[in-house]
Amino acid sequence: MKQNISHAVMSQRNPNIYTFDNFPTPPVATRAFINSQLSSSYNLSKSTCLEPACGQGNMSETLKEYFKTVQSFDIIDYGYSDMTKTDFLKSSLEDNSFDWVITNPPFKIAEDFEEG
């Protein structure tokens, strides 16, 4: 997977090292993904979902519109009240703990999320 270096994406990135490459996903983008890729083929309302890099909760809150339950992790507490401070890459989740894992991980470590 190659890093997205388009001007539109890069200009919106937050380079502050204390935010761990924080780039919140707009709700419209999450809805577009779900509607175009998943909702017509799966009954998501009975499914569980993990968002392992939830940041401020933008994506998690939108995922709650579609899934029965959404659990949200992040390595840093950005103030989202419905999250567990957890390093997903070091967590010991059992296989098939969730029906879906949907996230927008930090760009710097995105490939690590693919392997996790």
N, C-alpha and C positions, 0 to 999 in steps of 0.2 A: 504494500500500500504506500503510495507516495503522498507526501504532505501537500495539502491544497495551498498553493501560493498565489491564488488569484488576488488581484488588487482589492476586489470587493470584500473578500474574506479577511485578508491581512490588515486592511485599514481598520477593521472593527475589533481586532484582537487587543486584549489588555496585556501590555508587556510587563506589568508590575510583577516582579518575581514573587511577591508575597501572595499573589492570587493563583499561583501554580497553573499559569496558562489558562485562565478563566475566560471562556467564550460562551456566554449563555445562549441557548437555543430558543429562538422566538416561538411562542405557541403555534403560530401559523405554520412554521416549518414542521413541527411535530405532527400536527393534524394532517398536513399534506402527505407526510410519509405514511402515517397509519392508513389514511383513506386510499392512497394509491397503491400501497403494497400489501396491506394486511386485512383490512376490515371486510372486504368482499369474500375472502377465502377462509376466514377463521372467526369463530365465535369468541371474541376477546372478552366479552362480559363475564365469562366463566373462567377466565385465565388469570394467572398471577404474573407479575412483571417486576423485574429488578432494574433500577436505574442506578448503576454503581458510581457515577460521577455527577451527582445531582446539582452541585453548586448551590445557587439560590432557590432551586426548585422549579424553575420554569418548565422544564420537560416533565418532571414528575407530576406536577399539577395537571398538565395537559393529558398525560397518560392515564390519570385517574378518571378522565371522561370516558375511557374505553375499557379499562381492565377492572376485574373484580377487586383485586388488591394490587397496590404498588408499594414496594419497599425501596427506600432511597438511601444510598450510601454516599459518603465522600470522605476523602482523607483530611479535608479542611472544613471546619464549620463556617459556612458563609452566612449563617443566620436563618437557614431554612429549618423551621421548627419540626418538620416531619421527616427527619433524617437520622441515621445512625452514623456516628463518626467511625468509619472503617476504611482501611486500605484494601480495596477490592483485590488488588494484585497479590496481597499477602493473606487474604482471608481463606478460611478452610471450609467453604461451602461444599456441600455434597452435590454430586452430579444430579441434575434434574430437580434442584431445589425450587426453581421457578420455571414457568412455562416459557417465558420470554425474558431476554436481557436486552434492553434498548438504552443506548446512551450516546452522548457526544463527549468522548473522553478528551483529556488534555492533549493537544497536538503533539507535544514533546514525547508522550508515551503511548500514543494511539496504537501502535503495533503491539505493544505489550498486552493491551486489552484483547486483541484478536487471539492471542495465545492462551489467555487466562480462562 
